[in-house]
């Protein structure tokens, strides 16, 4: 909780003026001591602070870092571990640039300068240090800062939310949209080429799961008990496996729609059965060294794997086949784009993707129409409307 307001003790001195000392990390720093040029100045400040204290409007100075620490405690009280990590991971740039500043002294121009710095040289990890961060990362940071400052306004620590009207520069936003448009999932032909090339690879069945539209975390969390070979179904989303703050976190999908039972195409069922048999042989060969974890995605010793391990292995397969490199998550995009292109209704598309919005979000985020889809539209116009 925020420290209670107490009346500061003010001492006077005829020494040269010195700035007020920075607030301590704890409320034990009270009373605060300031030094002024004259006794008149000290009395004026004392009168102002006493007046504000009597009215209940006096605000104890806090640094940006102190405020963010307190806000995070409140904001992450009842959220999942991954969500709390996302909150924390968005704030290091703010701490690096403004952390030691008094919260009440930060102005709108400081936040604009923060955004510009992040876009040009704010990267500290996940790439070459000193280069610019992506627009998506900058938006996440700005969004968290806005949310935090809303709380600061409500607690009367600041008068207004200085980040409310700060925006990403138009040129940077436009460049990000162009880069996103240039990133396309595999076409139907590329998917077929890839699957043909990895038929004999150990992870053939796992790649098929991704191309069925399962998220990487769902693939990593899938257990053999989630697969019903007799019914021909996969219980997707019952368990996800992700890396949070360097530790494995397993949990169910966030929503009821995310926990779904998908029918298996015959090719997927055949590949999974073969992979299951292969794992049994690996178990016999490894003996006691094998870990019978029950997961589908395991290495040769039965150890369950993470999304980063899956990503590296899939990239190796792409390189081996000379394929265009795309993110493993883009396999989900390729699946849903294909389903939308062949006329699968929006409500079915949403159910397959594990969304509860009736298909709007699924189509907006995952569907990437290309020239082949436009050609289909032209054919429909020719045969259905123009004739």
Long-range contacts (C-beta under 8 A, 24 or more apart in sequence): 1-70, 2-60, 2-70, 2-155, 2-157, 3-27, 3-30, 3-60, 5-53, 5-56, 5-58, 5-59, 5-60, 6-30, 6-31, 7-31, 7-49, 7-50, 7-53, 8-32, 8-33, 8-34, 8-49, 9-33, 10-34, 10-36, 10-42, 10-45, 10-46, 10-49, 11-35, 11-42, 12-36, 12-38, 12-39, 12-42, 14-38, 20-61, 22-63, 22-100, 22-102, 23-60, 23-61, 23-62, 23-63, 23-66, 23-102, 25-66, 57-156, 59-104, 59-156, 59-157, 61-102, 61-103, 61-104, 62-102, 62-103, 62-157, 63-99, 63-100, 63-101, 63-102, 63-103, 64-94, 64-95, 64-98, 64-99, 64-100, 64-101, 64-102, 64-103, 64-106, 65-95, 65-99, 65-100, 66-103, 67-103, 67-148, 67-152, 67-157, 68-94, 68-95, 68-99, 68-148, 71-148, 71-151, 71-152, 74-151, 75-147, 75-148, 75-151, 80-251, 80-254, 81-244, 81-245, 81-249, 82-242, 82-244, 82-249, 85-244, 85-245, 86-140, 87-144, 90-137, 90-140, 90-141, 90-143, 90-144, 91-141, 91-144, 91-145, 92-124, 93-117, 93-118, 93-122, 93-133, 93-141, 94-141, 94-145, 96-122, 96-124, 103-152, 103-157, 103-158, 104-157, 104-158, 106-162, 107-162, 108-162, 108-163, 108-165, 108-166, 110-162, 111-142, 111-145, 111-162, 111-163, 111-166, 112-166, 115-142, 115-166, 115-168, 115-169, 116-169, 119-168, 119-169, 119-172, 134-176, 135-168, 135-172, 135-173, 135-175, 135-176, 136-176, 138-168, 138-172, 139-168, 142-166, 142-168, 183-326, 183-330, 184-326, 184-368, 184-370, 185-326, 185-330, 185-331, 185-333, 185-334, 185-337, 185-368, 186-323, 186-324, 186-326, 186-330, 186-331, 186-334, 187-334, 187-370, 187-372, 188-338, 188-372, 190-323, 190-324, 191-334, 191-338, 193-321, 193-323, 194-317, 194-318, 194-321, 194-323, 197-317, 197-320, 197-321, 197-323, 198-317, 198-321, 201-317, 202-275, 202-278, 203-313, 203-314, 203-317, 204-271, 204-274, 204-275, 205-268, 205-271, 205-272, 205-274, 205-275, 205-296, 206-275, 206-296, 206-297, 206-310, 207-314, 207-317, 207-331, 208-267, 208-268, 208-271, 208-272, 209-234, 209-268, 209-296, 210-314, 210-328, 210-331, 210-332, 211-331, 211-334, 211-335, 212-262, 212-264, 212-265, 212-268, 212-335, 213-331, 213-332, 213-335, 213-336, 213-339, 213-352, 213-353, 214-332, 215-240, 215-329, 215-332, 215-354, 216-307, 216-310, 216-311, 216-328, 216-329, 217-241, 217-242, 217-307, 218-253, 219-296, 219-297, 219-310, 220-295, 220-297, 220-304, 220-305, 220-306, 220-307, 220-310, 221-250, 221-295, 222-295, 222-296, 222-297, 223-294, 223-295, 223-296, 224-276, 224-294, 224-295, 224-296, 225-294, 226-296, 227-264, 227-272, 227-296, 229-269, 229-272, 229-273, 232-263, 232-264, 232-269, 233-261, 233-262, 233-263, 233-264, 234-261, 234-262, 234-264, 235-259, 235-260, 235-261, 236-260, 236-261, 236-262, 236-354, 237-354, 241-295, 241-304, 241-306, 241-307, 242-306, 242-307, 243-306, 243-307, 243-308, 248-306, 253-354, 255-354, 255-356, 256-356, 257-350, 257-351, 257-354, 257-355, 257-356, 258-354, 258-355, 259-354, 260-351, 260-352, 260-354, 262-352, 272-296, 332-366, 333-366, 333-367, 333-368, 336-362, 336-363, 336-366, 336-367, 337-366, 337-367, 337-368, 337-369, 337-373, 340-367, 341-367, 341-369, 341-372, 341-373, 341-376
